[in-house]
């Protein structure tokens, strides 16, 4: 009797599963016929179409930058403005997860044809690599645009989430070499981009007529926008009385981080700390202030904190401090008794909360100051900032991102 009931229950369970998950019907019917327990996948058909209502939206942005000799002004503008661009993206609702990547390109015969920096939420490390970019080479007119776009689509770890906003901004002043017989033309690459849901925008620096036609064609095929800016980029650059203090507070905030884990995890986070030290020593005060503003946002927490950060993990209950092996703790904490270890965590958390509050207030005052200055100058509708913001807002809305602001972060 028990055997019959078990068989009947197995049959009913299998039949329900078949009706709910049609992709597994063949396997399930085979299980019924053999009498063996069914192997059932609880993932519905076409999982890429499913969405988690609690999951934050994702933004993947890759900047494909011409780094030949004529692009010095734009490269410097990128170094100054990447944090405000990130803050612009972070102003979307709901607050998105942001990753940025870079592809630098020149031409054959130069020091390199392309350099690829993969997408990452660790913007400090991305920025540290951007700081090494310098304008050099080129000189014959057309550049290896085809290779730059190819690498952006094929050598970047794009999100597999179909709902993510994935976009490329191609920035340069010279047209592509279409006479190379052994490279992939942009028309082919953009077909792949479209299949993968990657929007390709173009920003032309300067007014070279030969570039304009190609840039417009690339934007059209990439289902993105075409924009034209001055040779130096035309980004808004306003120094404020709040920048120095924000930079100082940002450095103090960085000092509240304590990383733990095995040797590999510690090495990874040491590289992140080294990148942070590099930007504090080499970037401008204004750039550091912009970084402080971004890090204070919900989206910026991923860059500030990273992974395996002890203060955040313990304070938010993700990790029990007493269960972490001593050799996995930060070196200065390993010799401390448990109660002193806990006191260190609590003090770092207190400092971080106070610094966060101060940065948010100063960032608000800084934004008000800049907006007034921009208004005095007649607005910034033709700036790189505004054009990037316009493209991101329009394209992001199609992925569920809402931008209530009418102007970008500066």
Secondary structure, 3 states (H helix, E strand, C coil): CHHHHHHHHHHHHHHHHHHHCHHHHHHHHHHHHHCCCCCCCCCCCCHHHCCCCCCCCEEEEEEEEECCHHHHHHHHHHHHHHHHHHHHHHCCECCCEEEEEEEEECCCCCCCCEEEEEEECCHHHHHHHHCCCCCCCCCCCCECHHHHHHHHHHCCCCCCCCCCEEEEEEEECCCECCCCCCCCCHHHHHHHHHHCCEEEEEEEECCCHHHHHHHHHHHHHCEEEEEEECCCCCCCCCCCCCHHHHHHHHHHHHCCCCECCCHHHHHHHHHHHHHHHHHHHHCCHHHHHHHHHHHCCCCCHHHHHCCCEHHHHHHCCCCCHHHCCHHHCCHHHCCCCHHHHHHHHHHHHHHHHHHHHHHHHHHHHHHHHHHHHHHHCCCCCCCHHHHHHHHHHHHHHCCCCECCCCCCCC
